[in-house]
Amino acid sequence: MKKKLNLFCVLIFVVIICDVASMSNVFITGFSSGMRDGAQNRSITETAPCNYSYITLVPREMTRATAQTVTDKASGKALQAWPTQLIVPTGGRMNVFAAIFKMAYTLAFGVLALAALVSFVCFVRNANRDDIFTRKNIKLLRATGWCLFAAGVIVTADGFYDIHTAKQALSLSGYAVDYGSAADFTNIIFGLFSLVIAEAFAIGLKMKEEQELTI
């Protein structure tokens, strides 16, 4: 029983870690690039614009008119492709409010993700000690759920902000902007699932206490 529980918990833990790493990759890449350019004393004109956003596009139809030409490095042949994700420079340097928002978003996401992981690890540890249906575990599951849900909402808000900003700077004929790609469904679903499990534990604990009182 414990082996199955540990296996499933490890799989969930790996998925959460991968999702957090994926969300953090953009920030780490941008930060490293900025530090590298600063160390080499490059001017602003020598580097890419400091302010850029991600945008996800969906081609309205797969035709030559909406295709972009790319070159296959292996064969050297020109191929037609329909890009769906782009990094769009929005021009100039990032203003103070946008920089504060990005920093606050990054810090909030990091704190929430760390809190969710710590709560989940504590829950697994308690379960391995046969300490399962307790109020402490219910609190841990709720903490995990709310932290993941809040992290998903923050990432979704940032995604919508990026798409809105990129849309102001770029408009491709024959392509529609995919706002649905901004939603962080992984964290939101995991968060809601943890909250459902927490409520199931709370109901089970309440029934257990009622039975003990009846006896």
Disulfide bonds with the S-S distance in Angstrom:
none
